[in-house]
Amino acid sequence: MTTTTTGPENGGRVNGLAGMRLKTGLELAGGSPEIVALQHELDRVARSDAKVLITGESGVGKEIVARRIHARSPRASHMFAPVNCAGLPETLLESELFGHVKGSFTGAYRDKPGKMETAHLGTVFLDEVGEMTVRMQGMLLRFLETGELQKVGAEGNTRNVDVRVIAATNRDLRELVAQGVFREDLFYRLNVIQISLPVCRLQSLAHVGRVG
């Protein structure tokens, strides 16, 4: 059975189910009581505006789960913005998330909004959040605490945005916290509801977008 616990310290945990398959689109394939229960749990999570941490190995469908949560949420009519935190160096990741102003770094030929700004009132999906540098973790934590957005190169010019953050990782963040390479305060900010996904076969999955 799928179980859920709540609380920002321990995180609300939705346990993934062995043998779960994800079909094309935003539906979870299968009609077993366990799959139906998981669908209901994700829909319950969607009705909340709490931050979500999705854990599981690469290829288990973390982004599809995040997209389903967004699609069933009150934010569904607004943007779902995925960001691969492992795929960009620190400076580019900062710009991708928060935007930059013209001339702030080599190649910044114009002002550019970041995903946090363009997804205002929507959802930002931070894939592989465990790969963020400590500096980027601090910037993300500040944003989660204040909602204030400061573009790269903008001095003292901030604006507030409203996004739901769903993060995902294939790493054990508690272990990274113990090693001192992931901020404990950021972990608790992200880990309000935790969804753990099992290893499953997704070779036949045909879905637009990346699969985390």
N, C-alpha and C positions, 0 to 999 in steps of 0.2 A: 504494500500500500504506500501511497505517497503521503509523507508526513510533513507537517509545517510547524515551526516554532517561531515565535516573534521576539523582538527585542533588539535594539541597535548594537548591543555588545556581542551577543552570540550570533546575531543575524537570524532572520527568518529563513529557514532552510527548506527548499523543496527538493526532495531526493529524486533524481532521475531513475528510470527503470530499465533494467537489463532487457535487451531485445527491442527497445523502442526504435521505431523507424520514422523518418520524416518524409512525407511525400511532397510533390511539387507544390509550391505556394506556401501558405502559412498554416497548413493543417498538419496535425500529427497523425500518421497512418496507424490504423489498427482500431479495433472496437472492443478490446479487452477491458475489464473493469479498471485495470491499472492505468491504461492509456487514457481512458475517459477521465479518471481521477486526476491525472497529470494535466489534461486539457483544462479541467475546471480550476485547478490550482493556478495555471498560467493566466486564466481569465480573471481570477480573483486578484492576482498580482497586477494585472493590467488596470483594474479599477482604482488601485492605489496610485499615488504619485511618488512613492518612496523609491529611493535608489536601489538598484538591483545589481548583484554580482553573480555572474554565470561562470561556473567552473567546469572544466572537463578537458580532455585531451584534444589536440588539433583534429578537426574533421568530424566532431560529434554534432555539429549543427548549432553552435552557440549563437551565430548571427541570425539564423532562422528563428530561434526561440525569442531573441530580442525583437525581431520584426513582428512576430505574432503578438508579443506584449504591446508593442506600439500600436499595431493595427486594431487591437481591441480596447485601446485606452481612449480617454477623452481628448488626447492629443493627436488622434489618428488623421485628422484633416490637415495637419501640419507636417513639416519635414521630418523624415528619419535620416539622420546623417551619420554614416559609419566612418570611423577613423581607425586605421591600423597603426597602433602606437609602436609596433616593432619595425615598421617599414620605412620610417623616416628618421633622419638624424635630428638631434635635439632642436636646433634652430628652426628647421622646416616644420617640425611637429608643433612648436610653439606658434608659428605662423598659421599652420593648418587649423589649430584649435581656436586661437584668439585673434587672428588676422594681423595685418601689418600696414604701416603707412609708407607712402612713397619715399624711397631713399633710405629706408631703415637698414638695409643690407644690400650687398651686391646682387643685382638682379631684381630688386624691388622697384620696378619702373612705374608702379601705380599703387594706389591704395587697394587693399584687398580684404574683404571681410573673412573672418574665420568661421568654422562650422558652428561654434557656440552662438554666433550672431545670426547666421543664415537659418539656423534651426530654431530660432526664437519661437516659443510656444510648442515646439515639437520635442523630439528625442535625439540625443547624441549617444551613439554606441561606440564605446572605447574598447576596441579589441586588443588583446594582449597588453593590458594595462600594467602588468608586472614587469614589462620591459622599459618602462619610463625611467629616466634618470632621476636622481634625488632632487635636482633642481626643478625638473618638470613636475615632479610630485608635489613640491611646495607650491608651485603656481596653480596646479589643479585644486589643491586643498583650499587655497585662498579663494578661488572662484566658487567652490562649493559652499564655502562659509558665507560669502558676501553676495554672490551673484553678480559681482562687478567684473566687467570685461575691459581689459587694457590691451590695446594692440601693440605689437612690437614696434618700437620707435615712437610711440605716442607718449608724451611727457605730461602726466597728470590729467589726461583726458580719458575718463572712463564712462561707461554706460552700463546699466543693469539689463540683464536678459533673463528670461525664464525658460529653462530647458530641463527635461528629465534626463538624468544620466544613467545609462545602463552600461556596466563594464563587464569585461570577460577576460579570463586568463586560463592558460593551461599549466600554470605554475602554482605551487603552494605558497600563497601570500603570507600565511602565518609563519612558515619557515623563513621566508625572506625578511619578515619583520624581526625574527629571532637573530638573523644574520646581520641585521642593521642596514640592509640595502633597500628596504621598503618601509615607508613611514607608517607607524602604528596608528597615528591619528587619521591618516588618509584611509587606511584599511577599514577602520570603523565607520568612517563617513560613507564608504562605498558598500560596505557589507551590511546594509539594513535588511535586505532580503537576499538570501543566497539560493541559487538554483544549481544543483549538481547534476551534470549529465553523464551518462555512462558511455563507454565505447560502443559504437554501433556502426553498422554498415550503411554508408551513404553513397556507394559507387553509382547507384542509379538515380541519385538526386539530380534533378535539373531545376536549378533555381537561379533567378537573376540576382547577381550580387555575389559577394564573397561569402563563403561558409567558414565560420570560425571554429 
